[in-house]
Amino acid sequence: MRPRKSCSVTIRAGSISFKGEMRHMLSDKVAIVTGSTSGIGESIAKTLAKQGVKVLVTGKEQEQGERIVEAIKSEGGAACLFISDLLDPRTPDQLVELAVSEWGRVDIIVNNAAMVCNKPIEDITHDDWDRLFTVNLKAPFFLVQAALPYLKAHKGTVINISSINGKLNDYHNLVYDTMKAGLNHMTSGLALDFPQRGNTRQCFNASRGGNTFARGLV
């Protein structure tokens, strides 16, 4: 059994940095980063690109997405943009198909996109539950499923961006908190399904307003 190498990721108020062995293992890899036309996803996309990763930037904001792709390319990186809506069940397959058509492989999935629902219990609707379940849980799973042949072939990595809310509930945040707890559990389940294949399942808790340190194995 090959030795496991440690790495760490620091998520700090909208930015992310990689340390340890991971920094030397990313060059020429291909990553799909959901929700990367703003916020933490934008920072992840730019940071990966600086490490030599080819990045598929995806989200809803066309103008911001184009700006991010141009910024990556201006620094010598490789990126392309796909404007998408994860409420559409076709999106996971489309993302993988585009990455493979551009670069021939998929090595890294970063499930960062998420919807929120800040409502008291009496105001929560069926649509709120359905929308958050689709974007925050179903889409991450089906993106991993769509990319699975390539992740297996290249011993790829799945990074699910979670939240402190997956462990600690907040006021008027019940649906979002439940989805993040589910994402944590799904990440553990993915790891159990084929741990011997060299894949890593990492779930990083990106807490609001503080520093988060996440360690994984590659």
C-alpha angles and dihedrals in degrees: 000000000000116000116258118238122217125232136169136209124203117205111190123173098315099333133092134199134186126219137177126023095342092073090065097045103056105074113121093002119134121232135188111204116188120209090020099139089086146007123005091352092058090050092049092050093050093045093050090048090054088056091056098264119144104231133206104206112204138174142100102283109090098183095044091045092053090049092052094048091049091049091053093048092046088061093050097265131130122240143144133193131234117181106214146164115216090205085075108084090212093064100085092055091045092053093052092044091053094048091049093046090052101041109006099241148044120224106160133039117191111189099197105138117104141161125221134214116195103183138126115251095259092057099049114112137199087252091057091054093044096048096047093044091052097047102031100040116007097046094051090051096047092045089056090046092051092049095042098104090054095042089053093047094051101030089246134190133239118203117188114193107219133171141231083252088074087072105023123044122225129205116276090001103099100129095046092045091051092051093051091050088051091050090054090052093045090053091055090048092052090053092052094051096069113357093153095062097079096252123135125217111197127177113193120199107219103194122200116253097358145075120272125194117196126184127198143166127245 
